[in-house]
C-alpha cells in the first residue's frame, strides 16, 4: 500500500509556483490575492489565516478583508467590485460559507471570471465542461488530479467513482477525470446520498474519490482489493485524548480500508495541503494571463 503524501506534493507545487513568481517579478508583476471573510466562523477564520500565511511566504501581494457578520449583500458586492477594478489584485476569494443574509451564488457571479481563482464562476464552470484551458478549475479537485499524476496512478481507461456531487468537488472532479490527457480519460460514475447500494457501486471502482462530507462513511465493504482511494473529507470528531478535544478524520475509515488499497491519501496530510497549493498556483496563473491589466 502506497500512502500518498499530499504535503510533499504540495511542497513541490509551491516550489514551481515560486519559480513562476520570480519570472513575473522580472516583468515587474507581483501576483495579488484578495481573501474576503464575512463574519467570525472559526473554521473559516483558520482557513483564511492559512491562505494569507502561504501567500506571504510566496511573496504574493496579499489583501485580507475581514467584514462583520452583519455585512449586507450590497456592501459585499461593492467590495467585490472594488477588487475587480484593482489592477494589483489578480485573484479574489470570498470565504465560504457566508452569513445567511448573503446570497453566495450572486457574490460568485459578481467576481470577474478572470480573477475567480476558486473556479466557481459560471463562466469557469462552463470552460471546465468544454475542456477550455483558459478557465480556472476548483482547487481541491485540481489538487486530487495532481496527486494521482504524481503518484504515477494511471487513470486512462480506469473506472472511477466520485462519491459526492457538490459544485466544489464532486462535479468538477468527475469532469476532470473524464477529460482527455494526463489524469483523465477515465470512465466515471458519480454516486451520492441517493445512490442505491453504494458499496456495490464503489467496489466496481479502480479509483474512489470520497467527497461526501461524512466522517468514516466509506468502509472496507466499499473498497475492492487493489483500488486507489483519494479522501477529500475533512471532518472534526470528538476525541477526549486530544488537547483540542477533537481530531480530524476523512470520509474514509483509513484504518479499515488502507490494507486493501494500492494507494490512499491520509487525513490530515493528503488532499488538504493540495487545496491551498493549487489556489496559489491559480492566482499566479491569473497574474501570468492578466499581469498588465488595469
Residue pairs with C-beta under 8 A, 6 or more apart in sequence:
1 258
1 259
1 261
1 262
1 263
1 264
2 151
2 262
2 263
2 264
3 258
3 263
3 264
3 265
3 266
4 147
4 150
4 151
4 230
4 263
4 264
4 265
4 266
4 270
5 269
5 270
6 143
6 147
6 265
6 266
6 269
6 270
6 271
6 272
6 273
6 274
7 269
7 273
9 146
9 147
9 150
9 273
9 274
9 277
10 143
10 273
10 274
10 276
10 277
11 273
11 277
12 150
13 146
13 274
13 277
13 278
13 280
13 281
14 54
14 58
14 277
14 280
16 281
17 58
17 277
17 280
17 281
17 284
18 58
18 59
20 284
20 288
21 30
21 31
21 58
21 59
21 60
21 284
24 30
24 31
24 284
24 287
24 288
24 291
25 59
27 291
29 287
29 291
29 292
30 59
30 60
30 61
30 88
30 287
31 60
31 61
31 90
31 91
31 283
31 284
31 286
31 287
31 291
32 60
32 61
32 62
32 63
32 86
32 88
32 89
32 90
32 91
32 283
32 287
33 51
33 55
33 60
33 61
33 62
33 63
33 89
33 90
33 91
33 92
33 93
33 117
33 279
33 280
33 283
34 63
34 64
34 65
34 83
34 86
34 89
34 91
34 92
34 93
35 48
35 51
35 52
35 55
35 62
35 63
35 64
35 65
35 93
35 95
36 65
36 67
36 76
36 79
36 80
36 83
36 92
36 93
36 94
36 95
37 44
37 45
37 48
37 64
37 65
37 66
37 67
37 95
38 67
38 68
38 69
38 71
38 76
38 94
38 95
38 98
38 99
38 102
39 67
39 68
39 69
39 71
39 98
39 99
40 69
41 97
44 95
44 96
44 97
47 95
48 64
48 66
48 95
50 276
51 93
51 276
51 279
52 62
52 64
54 276
54 277
54 280
55 62
55 280
55 283
56 62
58 280
60 280
60 283
60 284
61 88
61 89
63 83
63 89
65 79
67 75
67 76
67 79
69 99
70 99
70 101
71 99
71 102
72 101
73 101
73 102
73 103
73 106
73 107
76 94
76 98
76 102
76 107
77 106
77 107
77 110
80 92
80 94
80 107
80 110
80 111
81 110
83 89
83 92
83 115
84 92
84 110
84 111
84 112
84 115
85 294
86 294
87 293
87 294
88 294
89 115
90 115
90 117
90 283
90 286
90 287
90 290
90 291
91 115
91 117
91 279
91 282
91 283
91 286
91 287
92 111
92 112
92 115
92 116
92 117
93 117
93 118
93 279
94 104
94 107
94 108
94 111
96 104
96 168
97 104
98 104
98 107
108 116
108 118
108 120
108 121
109 121
109 122
111 121
113 121
113 123
113 124
113 135
113 136
114 286
114 289
114 290
114 293
115 286
116 123
116 124
116 136
117 136
117 139
117 279
117 282
117 283
117 285
117 286
118 136
118 138
118 139
118 279
118 282
119 125
119 128
119 135
119 136
119 137
119 138
119 139
119 142
119 172
119 282
120 138
120 167
120 168
121 136
123 135
124 135
124 136
124 137
125 135
125 167
125 172
126 132
126 135
127 133
127 134
127 135
127 136
128 135
128 137
128 172
128 175
128 176
129 175
131 179
131 180
134 289
136 282
136 285
136 286
137 172
137 176
137 282
138 167
138 168
138 169
138 172
139 274
139 275
139 276
139 278
139 279
139 282
140 168
140 169
140 211
140 232
140 271
140 274
140 275
140 278
141 169
141 172
141 173
141 176
142 176
142 278
142 282
143 271
143 274
143 275
143 277
143 278
144 173
144 176
144 209
144 230
144 232
144 271
144 274
145 176
145 177
145 183
145 184
146 183
146 274
146 278
147 230
147 265
147 270
147 271
147 274
148 155
148 183
148 207
148 228
148 230
149 182
149 183
151 228
151 263
153 207
153 228
153 262
153 263
155 177
155 183
155 184
155 185
155 186
155 207
156 184
156 185
156 186
157 185
157 186
157 187
158 186
158 187
158 206
158 207
159 186
159 187
159 189
159 204
159 205
159 206
159 207
160 177
160 186
160 187
160 188
160 189
160 205
160 206
160 207
160 208
160 209
161 188
161 189
161 190
161 191
161 201
161 202
161 204
161 205
161 207
161 208
161 209
162 170
162 173
162 174
162 177
162 188
162 189
162 190
162 191
162 209
162 211
163 170
163 191
163 192
163 198
163 202
163 208
163 209
163 210
163 211
163 212
163 217
163 218
163 251
164 170
164 173
164 190
164 191
164 192
164 209
164 210
164 211
164 212
164 213
164 232
165 171
165 190
165 192
166 211
169 209
169 211
169 232
170 190
170 192
170 211
171 190
173 209
173 211
174 188
174 190
176 183
176 184
177 183
177 184
177 186
177 188
177 207
177 209
178 184
178 185
178 186
178 188
179 185
186 207
189 201
189 204
189 205
191 198
191 201
191 202
192 212
193 212
195 201
198 222
199 221
199 222
202 208
202 218
202 222
202 223
203 221
203 222
203 223
203 224
204 224
205 224
205 227
206 227
206 228
207 227
207 228
207 229
207 230
208 218
208 222
208 223
208 227
208 228
208 229
208 230
209 230
209 232
210 217
210 218
210 229
210 230
210 231
210 232
210 233
210 250
210 251
210 252
211 232
211 233
211 251
212 218
212 233
212 251
213 233
213 235
213 251
214 233
214 235
214 251
215 233
215 235
215 237
215 249
215 250
215 251
216 249
216 250
216 251
216 252
216 253
216 256
217 233
217 251
217 252
218 229
218 231
218 251
218 252
218 253
218 257
219 253
219 256
219 257
220 253
220 256
220 257
220 260
222 257
223 229
223 257
223 260
223 261
224 260
225 260
226 260
226 261
226 262
227 260
227 261
227 262
228 261
228 262
228 263
228 264
229 252
229 257
229 261
229 263
229 264
229 265
230 264
230 265
230 270
230 271
231 250
231 251
231 252
231 254
231 264
231 265
231 266
231 267
231 270
231 271
232 250
232 251
232 271
233 249
233 250
233 251
233 252
233 267
234 248
234 250
234 267
234 268
234 272
235 248
235 249
235 250
235 251
236 246
236 247
236 248
237 246
237 247
237 249
238 245
238 246
239 245
239 246
239 247
248 267
248 268
249 267
250 265
250 266
250 267
250 270
252 264
252 267
254 264
254 266
254 267
257 264
258 264
265 271
